[in-house]
């Protein structure tokens, strides 16, 4: 089994993320991510590659579901629900999405073992990386869009002493759909922000989803302002232990003068990158190793 880290739990069920990958509770437009009842694990590999299981369980059902056609890209018109009975808490099932399964009913799957192949689902946007969507469910209500149990974060986040005043970095990957930026100032597992004097790390799509998450080491207060590089980008609306959901303010972002959106995650390895997304495919043209700066206004 490759190196993994326990990053989340719900109802006694532990979710693991590959050390080379990243994860998100809030970076999605779908309602379970607003309720903190879903977590996405990004294994750090391409579409069509094997998806390592983020949980351990017995396969109890596999169901194909229709999904929309790709939003300007070629995508699978079928997605799949894989249901596992948790080996940690047999009273709970785990719902998994976005994998074309190779597992069969009755099979025991351990953490890191193959579930199937990562799909480019029609539910995705053009910038979405390959990932596995996870919910912990009651066996009597395993499939519908709502109804999952709330998650808690297990991974402890390394604190940073200095918040960035500016965001500058080097392009490490550039595609028509998005670019990845390695920031210069060693920001740890995520992009740090100020939440009423406490340092947190962003988790979400900003501003295009209208909300985003923040991970902290202490419980934040509802109504707190979230500031990135000193600029107010959101206000805390819901609090989940040491995480919160904030509503976006009217802030916008430009990368070297071109409008962009931010897609932020938590990285177990600490090898954090900032994902920037153009308004349309091909609108942001950057070169690998190019130095760039992000403006917030």
N, C-alpha and C positions, 0 to 999 in steps of 0.2 A: 504493500500500500504506500502510495506517495505521501510526502509530508503534509499533514492537514492540521488545522486548528479548530477547536470548538468555538463557534462564534455566536450561537444563539440557542435558546431553549424555550420550550412551551410544554406544559403539562407533563414534565419529565422526559420529553423527547429532545435529544440533542442534535443540532445541525452543525455540520463541519464544512469548512472551506479549504480548498487546496492552498498551500502557502504561496504558490505562484499566482493565485487568483485574487478575486476581490468579492465583496458582497454589498448588498443594499437592502434596507427595509423600506425605503420611501421613494426610490427612483422609478416611478411608474405612475401612469394615469389611472390605474385600476383601483377600485375602492378598498380591497383588502390591504393595500399598501398605505392608504390613508389611516386605516384602523390599527396599524401595527400588527396585523394578523397574517402577514406573509413576509417571507424573506427570499431574495433572489441570490443564488450563488453563481458567480461567473468563474468557470474553471481556468480561464486564461488560455483557451485553445480555440481553434476555428470552428465554424459551422461544418457539420459532417464528421467531426471528430467524436471520440467516445466521451460520454458524459459520466464522470465518476459519481457514484451515489453519495449524497450528502448526509444520509441517515442509514440506520440499519433496521431491516424489517423483512417481513414475509410478504411476497406479492399476493394480493387478494383480488385484484381486478385490473384490467387494462381496457380502456375505452377510447376509440377514435372520435374526434369531434371536428366539425367543420369550422373553418375560420375564414376571415375575409381574404381577398386577394392582396398581394403586396402593395403597399402604398408607394408606387413608383419604383418598385424593385421586385425581382423574382422571388416568390416565397411559396412555402408549402400551403396548400389549401386544406390540409388536415393537420391538426395538432392531436396530442394524446394526453389522456389522464392516466397516470399510473398510481395505483393505491397500494400502500404497504401497511401491514399491521406492525406497529412499532415493537421491536424486541425489548425496548426499555420500559415501555408502558403498553402492554397488550390491549388495554381498554381504549387506546387511541389509534387512529389511522393517520397516515401521512399522505397528503395529496401532492403529486409532482406533475409539472407541466413542461412542455417545450422539448421533449425528448421522444424520438422514434424508438420504441422500446425493443430490446433484445431479450428481456427477461420474460418469464412465463409464470402463470398463476401457480402458487405453491413453492416457488423458488425463494430461498433465503439470500438476501443481498446484504453484504457488509459494506461499511464505509469505504469508499474508494474503489469499489468494484464497479464494472461497467453496468449502466442502466440501459444504454442504447446510444443513438447518435443525436447530437445536438442539432435541432431544427432551426431554420430561419422561418419562424412562424408568421402567418398573416396577421397575427395580433401585434407584431412588432412595428416600430417606426423604422425609418431607413437607417438610423444611426445605432440601433440596438445591438449590443454585443451578445454572443451566445451565452445562455444561462439556463439554470434550472430553477423554476419557481416552486416554493415549498410552503405548504400550510399544514397545520395539525388540526385534525377534524374528529368529530364524533362519528363512530361507525354508522349511526342512524342518519347522518346528514353529511356525506363525504364529498359531494361533487359540486353543489350549487356555488354561485359566485361569492356569496356571503356565508358567514357562519363559522369561520376559523377561530381558534383560540389565540389570544394575544401572546406575542413573543417578548422575551427579554434578551438583551445582549449579554453574552458571556465574555467576549473578548475585552480585556482591559486595554485602554488606549493610552499610549505614551504621551505624557504632557509635553507641550512646547512652552518655552519661557518667553518667546518674543513673537508677537503677532506681525504678519507681514504688512508693510506700508504700501508696497506695490507688488504686482504679480508679473514677474518676468521669467522667461525660461527658454528652453531649446526644444524644437520639434523632434520627437522621437519616432513618430509615425504619422503619415498623412495620406488620407484617402478622400475621394469626393464626398463621402458621407460624414466624415469627422476627422479631427486631428488630435493627437495625444501630445501633451506638453509636459516635459520634465522641468519642474520649477527649480529655481536656482538656490532657494534658501532652505532646503532640507526640512520639509514641513511634516514629516512623519507619516502616520497612516491615512491622512486625509487633508482636506483643505481647511485650515483653522479659521475660526470666526470668534468674535467677542459676543457673549450673551450676558449683558449686565455685569461685566467684570470677570466672568468665567470664560475659559477657553473651551470651545466645542469644535467638532468637525462636521462639515457638511455632508449630507447624504440626500441627493435628489436631483431633479431636473429643474434648472432655474433659468429664466422665469416661466418657461413654457408650460409647466404643469400647474402653475398657480400656487404651489406649496412646495415645501422641502423639509427634510428632517435635519436635526442636529443631535450629535452624540456628545454627551458630557460625562464628567466623573462625579457630578453632583446633580441633584434634582433641580431642574430649572423652574422658574416661576412663569405662570401664564401672564401674557402681556409684555414680557421682556422683549427688548429690541435685539435683533441679530444684525451685527455689523461685520462687513468684509472690507478690509483695508480702510476702516473708518467710515465706510458708507453704509447706511441702513438699508438692508435688503429684505428684511422680513420682521414679523412680529409673532411671537410664540402664541399658539392658539390651544393646542392640546399637549398634555404632559404624560409621558409613559416612563415612569421610574427615572432612569438616567438618560432618556431620550425625549425629544419633543418634536412636534409638527408645527411649522411656522408658515404663515400666509405671506406670500410674496408682496413686497412693496412695488413701486413703479420704477425700480432700477432696471437699467439695461447695460449691456456689455458690448465692447468692441475689441477686436483683436487686430492690432495694426491698422485701425481705422475701419474695419469691416464688422458689421453687426454679427454677433454670435450668441449662442446659448451655452450654458454650462451643464455638464453631466458629471455628477460627483458621487463617490463611493468610499468605502472603507477598505483598506488594503492590509491584510495581516502581516505581510512581509515588511511593511513600512516603506516599500518602494512605490510611493504614491505618484500617480500621474493625473493631470487635469485634462479632461476630455472636453473639447470645444466642438460645437455643432453649428454648421451654417444654417441659414433659414431655408435653403434649398440645396439639393445635391449639386456639388460642383462649384458653389458660390465662393468657397474658401479654398484658395490654392496656395499651399505652403510647401516648402522644401524641407526634407529631412536635414537636421542640424542647423536649421535657420533659427536665429534668435528673435523672439517675439515678446510683446508686452500686451497686457490686458488692461483696458480702461473700464472703470465702473462709473456710471453717471445716472 
